[in-house]
Amino acid sequence: MQHYGISNVWLGGDFVTRAIVIVLTTMSVLSWAVIFAKGFGLSRLRGQSLVAQRKFWTAASYDEGIMLLDSHTENPYRELALAGREASEQLFDEQQLLIGNLNRNEWVARCLKIALDDYVARVQRGTAILASIGSTAPFVGLFGTVWGIYHALMAIGMSGQASLDHVAAPVGESLIMTAFGLFVAIPAVLGYNAVARGNKSAVHKVVRFMHELHSYYVTGGKTNNKTTDPTRQQTGAPRVALAGGHAGAR
């Protein structure tokens, strides 16, 4: 058995065989690194979700609720809360709009959606690597299989006879390459499915939190710590200013 192991494939193989082994080994390392990194990130996000659900909305004020959200690591709940507060505090002037007339509620919803889209783009990083490895690793192993069979046929042609001692090593090399490709691909596919399910659940919770924030601002529950200027009170819905203008009375 020691003559047909992976070490023998490496020592007895040519540069193509060794290149295939290196590629498959690199794929395996990358897939496991992504699986562990995404698993750790999803586990941390579950803890952040519990804090956002149980502590944020029971805080004495909006600012205190933001302080309860972890600021030392990437936290989509904190980013959404900050984006909502920043959008709600912007000044309004309908004469300086570049994106059309939006009232305050529409503007807050738009800013929250932008923050959510940024988070979704980040949370999906790495999944393409798992998908690519899961789909291509079997073919890389299959290429190694074909190359091993080619060596077996060359051995038969050179010896003039198809004896077992001439074809056992090349055929064994080809079978090892097939197994190696499957060994790399199967964890990548299973990891991709697990990460995709975890991402879907995490994004669902973040979307729900975003809708809760939007409802919070729509219902007027926002605490305004600034002094209210009577000249800025309006009877209708205010309009957004992308350039810092002042609100005028209707």
Beta strands, then each sheet from edge to edge (+ up, - down):
end
